[in-house]
Amino acid sequence: MAQTAHVPALCTKFHRASELIGRRWTGAIIYVLLRSRCRFATLRAAIPDITDRMLSDRLQELEHEGIVERTVVPETPVKVEYSLSKKGRALAAAMNAIAEWAERWGDADVPAERAPKPIKVRAARAR
């Protein structure tokens, strides 16, 4: 009698989440925003080689998913800040696990200033 092989199933929620977070630049944006709320130019400066268009696209996507919050500060000139929502801050443990993995198994030639550091989640500012 032939034995049928068990094929493991892929969890659709996991697959969707990994596809979202694994998109190019998305992890870097979340990594930076876990440290501090940022303006667009600050994010662009913190993430090497990202284009304005790609940063804008990713921020819009993350905002649509409820991971990033966009706050318009009514000053002159108007200031826009990006921060993580509660849903976005909940990614801290996963991002820390990836940072620890990268530190242990990643390329040894990464400059020290670019090596991943543990993420300390900031408490949300009262509005």
N, C-alpha and C positions, 0 to 999 in steps of 0.2 A: 504494500500500500504506500503510495507516494505521500510525502509530507508536504503540506502547503507552507510556504514561507510567510512569516508575519511581516507585513510592510508597515513600518511605523508611520503614523499620521502626523502631518504638520499642522500645528495649531494655527488657525487662520488669524487669530488676534495677534499671536506672536509674529507671524509672517508680516502682517500689515505694519506692526510697530517697528520691526527691524528694517523694513523697507523705508519707512519714514525717517527714522533716526539715522539709517545708514546712507542716506543720500549724500552726495558730495557736498561738503561744507556745513551740513546741518549739525553734525557732532561738534565741530569747531565753534559754531555760533552758540550752541547750548553750553559748551565748556566755558566760553568767555562770559556769557550771561549768568552762569552760576556764581561767578565771582563778584559781579557788579552790574547794576543797570548801566546801559551805555547809550550814547548817541550813535547815529549811523557812522559818522567818520571815525569814531573810536573803535567800533567793531571792525570797520574796514582796515584800520591800521593794525589791529591786533591779529588779524588773520592773513598771513602771507598769501599773495597771489589771487585773492578773491577779487572779482570785478564788482563794480557798483551794481550792475544788472543782476548778477547772480546773488549778491547779498540781498538786494531788494526782493527778488523772487523768493528766496528762502525765508526771509522774514515774513513776507505775506503768507506763505504756505504755513509757517509755524503759528502765525496769528490765527489763521483760519482753523487750524487744528486745536486751538485753545492752549498752546504751549507758551507762546510769547504774547505779551501785552504791549501795546503801543500807546504811549501817553503823550498827549500834546500839552506842553507847558505854555500857558498863555503869557508870553513875554514878548518884548520887541527886541530882536526878531523872534518869531515863534520857534520854540525848541521842541524837538521830538525825542523821546527817550524810549528805549526798549528794555523790557525786563521779562523775567520768567513768571508765568502764572503759578498757582499752586500745583497745577498739573505738570508744568515744566520743572519746577523745583523738585518734584517727586522723582525725577530722573537722576538726582545727585548720586544715589547709591550705585546705580548702573554705570554712571560716568566714572565714579571712583574706581569701580571694579575694572573698567577698561583702562583707566590711567595706571592702576597697579599692574595689570597685565602688560601694558606697554613698557613700563619701567623694567619689569623683569625679563620680558621676551623680545622687546623692540630692538631696533637698530642701536648699537652701541655708539655709533658715530653722530647721534643727535646732540647738538650743542646743549650745554647745561641749562641755558636760559629758555630753551624750547622743550626741555624734558617735562613730562606731565607731573603736576603737583596735586596732592590731595585737594579736593574741593570742599570748601566750607560754605555751606549754603547760608546766604544772608537772610535774615528775617525780612519779610515784606514790609515796606514802609507804609505807614498809615496814610490814607488819602483824605 
